[in-house]
Amino acid sequence: MRPVFIMIKCDMGKAYQVAQEAVDTIEEASEIYSISGQYDLLAKFYLEPDQDIGRFVTERVQTLAGVKDTFTLITFNAFGGSGAS
């Protein structure tokens, strides 16, 4: 499994509904945080190695009711400190 982070901009007043729908309907969702700044949510998804990221974003995330825009971050390596498990 590989982690993909997606920043999600929502329609005004819809961030909590979008977050709940993502948690309820997207099995790959690991964590979803409300954030400040240009985007409203930061979501972490775990995808299978052969899963198409572009299709996942456009067909599963961008189609959620209330999603206005997304920004996808693809990770390469994970680093941990002494507190990491």
C-alpha positions in Angstrom: 0.0 0.0 0.0 1.2 3.5 -0.8 0.0 6.7 0.9 -1.4 9.6 -1.1 -2.3 12.9 0.4 -5.0 15.0 -1.1 -5.8 18.5 -0.1 -9.5 19.3 -0.7 -11.2 22.7 -1.2 -14.9 22.5 -0.4 -17.9 24.6 -1.1 -18.5 27.2 1.6 -19.8 25.5 4.8 -19.4 21.9 3.4 -16.1 20.8 4.8 -17.5 18.6 7.6 -20.1 17.0 5.2 -17.4 16.3 2.6 -15.1 14.8 5.3 -17.9 12.6 6.7 -18.9 11.4 3.2 -15.3 10.5 2.3 -14.9 8.5 5.5 -18.2 6.7 5.0 -17.8 5.9 1.3 -14.1 5.7 0.4 -12.5 2.5 1.9 -9.0 3.7 1.1 -9.4 6.7 3.4 -7.0 6.5 6.4 -7.2 10.0 8.0 -9.0 13.2 7.2 -8.1 16.5 8.9 -9.7 19.9 8.8 -7.0 22.5 8.0 -6.7 26.2 7.5 -5.4 28.0 4.4 -6.4 27.7 0.8 -7.8 24.2 1.3 -10.2 22.9 3.9 -9.3 19.3 4.3 -6.1 17.1 4.2 -6.9 13.5 3.5 -4.6 10.5 3.6 -5.5 7.5 1.5 -3.7 4.2 1.1 -3.8 2.9 -2.5 -2.7 -0.4 -3.9 0.6 -0.3 -5.9 -1.2 -0.9 -9.2 -4.1 1.5 -8.5 -4.3 4.5 -10.8 -3.9 7.7 -8.7 -5.4 10.0 -11.3 -8.5 7.8 -11.7 -8.8 7.5 -7.9 -8.7 11.3 -7.5 -11.0 12.2 -10.4 -13.5 9.4 -9.9 -13.6 8.9 -6.1 -12.6 12.2 -4.5 -13.5 14.9 -6.9 -17.0 13.5 -7.3 -17.9 13.9 -3.7 -20.7 16.4 -3.2 -19.3 19.7 -2.1 -15.7 19.2 -3.4 -14.6 22.3 -5.3 -10.9 21.6 -6.0 -8.1 19.1 -5.0 -4.3 19.2 -4.8 -2.6 15.8 -4.8 0.7 15.1 -3.0 2.5 11.8 -3.9 5.0 10.6 -1.3 8.3 8.9 -1.9 9.8 8.0 1.5 8.6 8.0 5.1 11.0 9.1 7.8 10.5 8.7 11.5 12.1 9.9 14.6 12.6 8.1 17.9 8.9 8.3 18.6 7.8 6.8 15.3 6.5 3.3 15.3 
